[in-house]
Amino acid sequence: MKLVDEAEILVKAGNGGDGCVSFRREKFIPLGGPNGGDGGNGGSVWLVADENLNTLVDFRHERKFNAQRGQNGMGSQMYGRGGDDTEIRVPVGTVVINVATDEIIGDMTRHGERLRVAQGGRGGLGNMHFKSSTNRTPRRFTPGTEGESRELRLELKLLADVGLLGFPNAGKSTFVRAVSAATPRVADYPFTTLYPNLGVVRIEQDRSFVIADIPGLIEGAAEGAGLGVLFLRHVQRNRLLLHLVDVAPFELDVDPVTQIANEVRAIERELAKFDPELLRKPRWLVFNKADLVPEDELDARVAAVLEALDWTQPHFVVSAISKTNTWPVCQQAMQHLDAVRVAELEATEEAAAAAGAPGPAPGSASDASAGNDRDANA
Ligand SMILES: Nc1nc2c(ncn2[C@@H]2O[C@H](COP(=O)(O)OP(=O)(O)OP(=O)(O)O)[C@@H](O)[C@H]2O)c(=O)[nH]1
C-alpha cells in the first residue's frame, strides 16, 4: 500500500535572447562594420530538495513556473544578460515524472539536491560574428533558441509523523480537520471508499507535521478483518500516536468509564497482536467531545478512566468540533517530534562516528554545491 501525495506542474525555461544586428557609426560611411552582440542564455528551472517541507499541497495553488528569458544582444558588441534561473522547492523524497513520456526523471533524496528540469534556451549570435570580407552581408544574426518546457508529475510517499487511533465515531476526521492548515489529496490508494484523512499541521511557517487518521481499525484488524491490517502497517512508521476516545459514549446500560476503558483496551489488543512493539510507541490519550459532558462530571470521568487504565503517558481533554484545546495537543506533538528528530540525528552521527565515517552535517547539506546538481536530460 502506498500513500502518495501528488501534484502536476508546468515548467518553462527562459528563451535565449536574440542576437543583435547593429553597425558601427563611422564618418562618411552610412553602415560601418557589424557590431551586434549575442543574446543572453535563458534561465533554467530547477527543483531543489528541502527537508523542511513534507507535502506537495502548495502546488495546488501555484502550478506554473517560468524562468526568465535571456536579454537580446545589443550594439557595440554588448552581450545580453542571461535570464535568472527559477528554483522550486520540493520535499525530500519527491519523485519527478515527465508526464509526456511517463518516465521517472529524478528522485530527490538528499536535502539541497538540485535537479534541472527545464534547460534555458541558448542566446542567439549577433551580427558581429558574420563579418564578411566585403562587409556586404552583415545583416545576419541568429535568434535565441526556445527554453525547454515540460509537464511534470511530482509524487511524494507520505510519511505521517502522527497517527490518530480510535474507534469509529471517536472524532478522528473532525480532529484532523480542526488542526490542519491543508489536507493533501491522496492518490494511488487501492480503496475507493476508505481514505485516510491526512492533514498538515503548521505550527509555524517552516515547522509542520503530517497527521493521518487510521480508519477502519476495528477489533480483528490484526487478523486482517476489515482494512485495519493495512493501516496498522502505517502505524509502525508513526513517531507519535494520538489515541482518541469519545468521552461521552452512548450506551444506555454500560457505565461510560467502563466503556471508554474497554474501547482503549480493545485497540491496544489490536496493536499488540499486530506488533507488540507498537505498544511501546509514545501514545497520548485524547478525550474528545468534552462539550457533551457537564463540566462537573468531566474531570471525575477522565480521572476514573486514567486510573482504570493505569495511564501514565500524557493525556488531553478536547472538543474537536469547537477546536477547544486542540492546539496545545499539536504544539506538544511538534515539540515531541523535534526532540525525536534531534535524537535520531544524534544516533546516526554516533553510529557514523563509531564506523569511522563522517556523520551527516545537516547545515552543510543546504549549501547547494555543484556536486549536488543533476540534469534531467543527463
Ligand atoms: N459534540 C461533538 N461532536 C463531535 C466532536 N468531534 C466529532 N464529533 C462528531 O462525532 C461524529 C463522528 O466524528 P468523525 O470525525 O466522523 O469520527 P471518526 O472517528 O473519523 O469516525 P470514522 O470515520 O467512522 O472512523 C460526527 O458526527 C462529528 O460531528 C466533538 O468534539 N464534539
The ligand as an ORCA input file, in Angstrom:
! r2SCAN-3c Opt
* xyz 0 1
  N     -20.251     17.166     20.148
  C     -19.151     16.794     19.493
  N     -19.264     16.007     18.419
  C     -18.124     15.648     17.789
  C     -16.834     16.095     18.227
  N     -15.923     15.580     17.392
  C     -16.584     14.850     16.467
  N     -17.921     14.891     16.707
  C     -18.991     14.241     15.925
  O     -18.846     12.839     16.037
  C     -19.193     12.191     14.826
  C     -18.044     11.327     14.341
  O     -16.939     12.159     14.026
  P     -15.870     11.765     12.942
  O     -14.845     12.808     12.978
  O     -16.501     11.441     11.672
  O     -15.330     10.421     13.592
  P     -14.262      9.398     13.028
  O     -13.512      8.886     14.209
  O     -13.490      9.987     11.943
  O     -15.215      8.276     12.513
  P     -14.934      7.148     11.399
  O     -14.729      7.886     10.114
  O     -16.211      6.373     11.428
  O     -13.743      6.364     11.848
  C     -19.540     13.299     13.839
  O     -20.939     13.443     13.840
  C     -18.890     14.526     14.466
  O     -19.555     15.711     14.136
  C     -16.786     16.942     19.379
  O     -15.732     17.404     19.827
  N     -17.969     17.243     19.973
*
